[in-house]
């Protein structure tokens, strides 16, 4: 089995790192417990992004979060991209590496979005094989994140939670539970978010994501939530977080805010609320 | 046709029917829910182009830019997950956009923005010490070879691309004059700076990049070339990565 510790991420709030916050983070007397970076933004040859990352990694545990590996893709994993990822993970030696249960590349076209897949025996074998390759290449355990869903596949023969449980069992990967994604998917597909959490393999959860979403409607006027990461986390998602932490205990919590990125103080206020949720469960 | 091919094809083609076998989770057809993905793809790629080509967006206006981007991202979707490289074909594509044909300088300004982005992400280097050139006799100087930093780029243009770029991106910059400008992009630390290359400088830099000797680069630069000005520019921007005095090609 792979090294599953790597010191890991602390059970504290972290944020998705944005370069515009660099100075604020370094000036903050009590900044966050850790930072997440998107792997693909740090695959250039040099310059400020890598210099900032080197600097931050001396002060903060770093979580490398990939958005372009296309683990759920029908195509083989892109060997060049896997090599770039291996290079990044080798020199940075981050506290954690995670990716998505989704695909983004097909026929050499990269679509820059996390696209859905049906949950079947065929896709299970394929995704498990890709996770094996990633963990083999990186020499460490990876975490896999549950997606935000806007639709379902008639072909699916198993639930998402069963699919994730079986992937974790076969590959030894850990799971990154995004509770905003659970809330978004449950609302969009008409199931109970807490029943999803109860069916989730919670013993595999090593990190929890939180983010904001937008509200829209489908053709029938039913609510359709969009996982935009462009605003504050809403109250029902904080409640779902509390209910999740009651079941898992304290976990590393990440605030994701990727579009309409606010000033540091606003983002920092979200982490204060996340810390309150952790404090409550630790009490 | 594979499942993911069927799912992908309509993402960038609004005329194609939504894939079959998709529901709303309650058994009804997914319908417009699929458009969430169409929208995500188009918006994220448009934003990547806006981030990469802010001067072009300023020059033609945000609405026109989004319309051009919508055509480009369908004609040339990314082939790599590294969005920092997306848009390499955008300058050439701009030449094919008929309503923009009267703005002849646009493709070259886009090339400048692309070069700035490449410079921003280029490998770091240790700058050469100008003292290496002190106490060097003329023969040794003329036969030495200078390696430019990986972040240094030269872009020749019949248009005043540096001035057009600065006028749109740096408030208070002088109005562009109708003249050709060769852009020299140098990154002293982290921020690439587009500079107007002094007369003869483009030929000089081109020769250095080719690995020609200092003397040969001087000859290429012509009689009106001021080598002192040029070297000062390169050294103050830490753009010389190495000087080799070995007499090997």
Interface residues (C-beta under 8 A of the other chain):
Chain A: X40 X41 X43 X44 X45 X46 X47 X48 X49 X50 X51 X67 X68 X69 X70 X73 X74 X75 X78 X81 X84 X103 X104 X105 X106 X107 X108 X109 X110 X111 X112 X113 X115 X116 X117 X118 X149 X150 X151 X152 X153 X154 X155 X188 X189 X190 X191 X216 X218 X219 X220 X222 X224 X226
Chain B: X2 X3 X4 X5 X7 X8 X11 X12 X21 X22 X23 X24 X25 X26 X28 X30 X31 X32 X33 X34 X36 X37 X40 X41 X44 X45 X48 X77 X78 X79 X80 X81 X82 X83 X84 X120 X121 X122 X123 X124 X150 X151 X187 X190 X191
